[in-house]
Amino acid sequence: MLTDEELRMLLVRVGSKKVVHVGCGPERVIHQVFTDWIPIHVDIDESVKPDVVDDCIKLSKFENESVDGIYSSHNIEHLNHLDGEAALENYHRVLKPGGLLVITCPDLMYVCRMVVEGKLFDKAYDSPAGPITPADMLYGYIPYARANVYQIHRFGYTRDSLEQALFRNRFFANVFAAKDSFALWAFAHKM
């Protein structure tokens, strides 16, 4: 893990864009849009050995306007609605003007369609961790959620509700949200 001083020195390094990977987990796979950026892996769960242990709701280790990008992959659904709003506020706070936010999370429209069809525990898709069901997308991947409270899902989004959350309070401009079968993707720039 980085010390506070090492993090501060990394953030002030000139000439390289920095991206905060919130909820990095142990895999640390980052979106290709951030390929040439310096990643700073952040997780609340110390056991996954992130660069920085911090709560994505607060991002208290990061100064205002200190990073160029934030990548939140299957993280925001682990927060309740109000904490999700607080996380978006703090993503906005730590991003530099023009900074890029990329979020991906389950698509509740896709999940609900399968539930209505009576397929709550049917395989929706295969992941590196194993088959994923609509129940996993609603409540958290069951094998992980049983062992780790951080893996429980507490809220969900449709494309429209995710866009609305990003536009709320004029946090972000140029918001683009799209569906990719079971997942939502949102790309937004800070004004």
N, C-alpha and C positions, 0 to 999 in steps of 0.2 A: 504494500500500500504506500501511496505517496504521503509524505509529511505535508503539513500545511504550507511550509516554506517551499518544498518541491513543487507543489501545486501552483503556488503563486508565481514561481519562476517559470513554470511551463506556460501559464496563461499570459505572461508578458513577453514571451519569446516572439520576436518580430519575424514576419515573412512566412509563417505557417498558419493555416486555418485550423482551429481547434473545434472538435465536436464532442459534446457530452453524450455518452451512450447511457441513458437512464435505464435502470432495471436490466443491466447487461447479462446477469446470470453467468454461469460458468463457460458458455460457448463463445461469447463475445463476437458474434457475427454481426457485421455492420452493413448497412445499405450501400450499394455500389456508388451512389452519388457522393459518398464521403470517402472514396478510395484514397485520395491523396491528402486527406486531412489527418491531423494528429488526434486519435481518439483518446478520450478520458473516460474510462469505464467506471460507472457509478452504480452502486446497488445498496439497498438497506441491509441486505443479508451478508454479513461479514464472512460467512462460510464459503461464498463463491469467489472470494479473494479479488474484489474489485480494486481499481486504482484508488478510489475514494469511497468510503462508507458514508452515505448521506441519504436522506429521505427525499424522494423526488417531489414530495408535496412542498418542501421548503427550499431545497438546494442551498442550504445555509452555508456551505463551504465556498460558494461562488459569489463573487461581487456582481453588482449590477453591470450589465452590458460587457461581460467578460469573455463570452464565447461566440463563435461564428455559426455554430449549428448545434442542434439537439436531435438525437435519434431516440425515439421511444417505440420499441418493438414489443408488442404484447405486454404492455406495462400498465397503461391507463385503465384497463378493465379490472385491475386488481384494487382500484380505489373506489370508494363510494362516490356518489355524484358530487357532493360538496368538496371532497378532497380532490376529485378530478378537476374541478374548477380552480381550486387553489394551485394545483400542479401547473395548469395552463398559465395562470397568472405568473408563476415563478419561472416557467420556461420563457415567457415574454420578458420578464425582469432580467434574466441573465444573458439573453441574446443581445448581440450588438444590433444597431439599426441595420436593416437589410438582411439580418441573420435568417437562416433556414431551419424550419422545424419539419421533421418527417415523423409521422405517427402511423403505426399499423396496429390493428386490433381486430377481433372477430366481428363479422357483420351480423347483427341481430336479425336482419331480414332473412338471411340465408338460414340461420339457426332456427328461427321460428317456423320457417317453411317446413323444415325437416320435422320439427316437433309436431306441427299440425298434421303431418303425414304419418304420425305414430312412430317416428324413427329416432326417439330420444337417445337410445343407446346403440344405434347403428353407426357403422364407420362412416364418417363424413369425408375424411382424407387421411393419408399417411404422413406422419411427421418423423423426424429423426428419433424422437422419443417413443414412437409407436403409433398405433391407430388413434385418431381423435374422433370423438363422438360429439353430437350437439350438447349433451350433458357436460362434457369437458369444456366446451366453449362458453356455456352459461355459468358454470360454477367453478371452473378451474380444472386443469388436467388431474383427474382423480388420483392416479398413483402418486403425483407430486403433492397435491393438496392435502392428502392424508398425513403426510410427513412434515409439511412445512406450511405454516399459516400464511406466509407471504404469497403462496401460490393460489389462494382462494380468489375467485372473481366476485366483485361486489357491485359492478355496474356494467352496462353495455351500451353500444352505440349503433345507430343506423347511419347511413351516409349523411342524411339530412341533419340528424342531431349532432354528429361530429362537426359538420360544417358550421352549424349554429353556435356550438360551444367555442369554436375558434374565432368566429366573427364577433361574438359577444364582447361588449366593452371595447370594441375596436382594437382588440389585441393584435390581430394579424390581418394582413392584406394579401391579395393574390392567393386565396385559399383554393386549392383544387383537391377534391376528394373523389375517389373512384373505388369500385368494387373489383375484387379479383377472386371470383368464386366465393370462398368462405371468408375472405378477409377484406377489410377496408384499408385504404391507404389515403393519407392526407399529407399534402405538401403546402406549407404556408411560410410567408415571409413576414418578418416583423417590420412594421411601418417605421 
